[in-house]
Amino acid sequence: MTRPDTAPVLQVAAIQQACSNDKAVSLATSERLVRQAAAEGAGLVVLQELHATLYFCQTEDTSVFELAEPIPGPSSQVLAALAAELGIVLVGSIFERRMNGVYHNTAVVFERDGSMAGIYRKMHIPDDPGFYEKFYFTPGDATFNDGRNGFTPIETSVGTLGVMVCWDQWYPEAARLMALAGAEILIYPTAIGWDETDEPDEQARQLDAWVTVQRGHAVANNLPVIAPNRVGTEPDPTGQSNGTRFWGNSFIAGPQGELLARADDRSETILHASIDRHRSESVRRIWPYLRDRRIDAYSDILKRVRD
């Protein structure tokens, strides 16, 4: 790891972009926006989920596996070089080919010198209309070969990052495990949007739930949250639906759930925010949720159902 950044305030950025069916074009967009974010002062930049491709999980198609890459591989090398050139910590997203038949939805964190600080393989994998991820992604390992839990933060020069991916954001257990392992920021690269056939009221409820649950993780763990999402309408390749309009609304929240920055539902955007490194500690002194946890009473949380 490069020398730790000990400044009391960390400048962070979340990238909200539309994607192309041409990986080179999408990566070029990511690179352009990352460069701009760094030029505007960000020391930590977070890209959205699967930012190099369209969200291909709307359908099940074996040819899509051709998009997967090893790590290290072409996309990770581009991101590593970018982090080193700009002197930033960069969180990217890669459709990872781990071995024949085993593929992951993987967040990769690069240090300021371009070295790989760590990876996180998406743990919770959805399988819903328009989000057929179980066809493509193997869940991350619950325990690493060295004994670490799958929800282990990644140490970087700008702090300890609790990196998860999209569907993980609906699970308070995941956020709490990251917090208990010392995460200083919770990060959720995301690809989520609306079925165009849903009524406007239903669309509003879905978006509000998405923002609220993640702000709840900030509150319950006294940690900042960074949640970049994509924008743009991506067609259903089969033509069986109108496709998905990704709802953007990327946001950065503080450790009491306060919104520090939020994007709209249409624009390619770089969100900037200043994170006070000492605020989580000061908030925990007056809202000591972790102190008051009754760990002796929670054993049933390991059961599928309490029946």
C-alpha positions, 0 to 999 in steps of 0.5 A: 500500500502507498503512504496513507492519506491522513488528511481529516477530509477525504474528497470522494467521487461517484461516477454515473454513466450510460453504457454501450454494447462496445466495451471499448466505448464504455471503458473510454467513457469511464476513463474520461469521467474518472479523469475529470473527477480526479482533476476536480480533486477526488482522491477516491473514485467509484465506478458503477456496476459492470460499467464496461458493458450493457447490463446483459442480465436482462436475458440468458445467453451463453454467448455473453460469457465471451465478455468475461475477463480474468483478473488481471486482464485487459480491463483491470490493466486499463483501470490500474494504469489510470489509478497510477497515472492520476494518483487516486484509489479507484473502484472498478467493476469487472465480469470476471472469468475465474476459471472455465464455468466459474464467473463472478461479478467482481469489484476491483480496488486499485491503489494510487500506485496502480497496484491491486488493493483487493477484490470483492465478488458479489455475494447475493445474486438475484434472479428476477425478471430482467435481472437473471444474474444467477445464470451468469454469476457464481456467488463470492466465497463465504470464506476465503482460503486464508480464513477471512469472511467474504464480507471483509473490507479492503485496506487502502491508502485512503481508508478501509473500504467496505465494498459490496455490489448492487443486490448486496445493498438490500442486506443489513447483515452484509453492511453490519459485517463490513462495519464490524470488520472495520470498514470506514466507508460502505460502497455499493456499485450498482445497476438498477432500474425500472421496468418501463411498464410499471406505473409511475407510483410503483417506480417511485416506491422502488426508487425510494426503497433503494435510497432508503435502505442504503441510508439505513445502513449508513445510520445503523453503522454510522458510516458514509455510503457511496452508491453509484448507479447507471443511467440510460435505457438498455433494450431487451435483446429478445424484444419481449419487453421494453427493456430497462431504464436505469434510474441513476440517482447515484448518491453519497450519504454521511454517517447519519444517513444525511445526503451529501450529494445526489444525481438525477435519473437521466444525466451522466454525472460525477458526484463529489462529496467531502467525507469527514474522517472523524465524523463516524467516531464522533457519531458513535460516541453519542449513538453507540449502536455497536456497544449495545448489540445483544450478540448473545441473543442473535444466534437464530439469525443463522437460520433460514427461517425461525419455524 
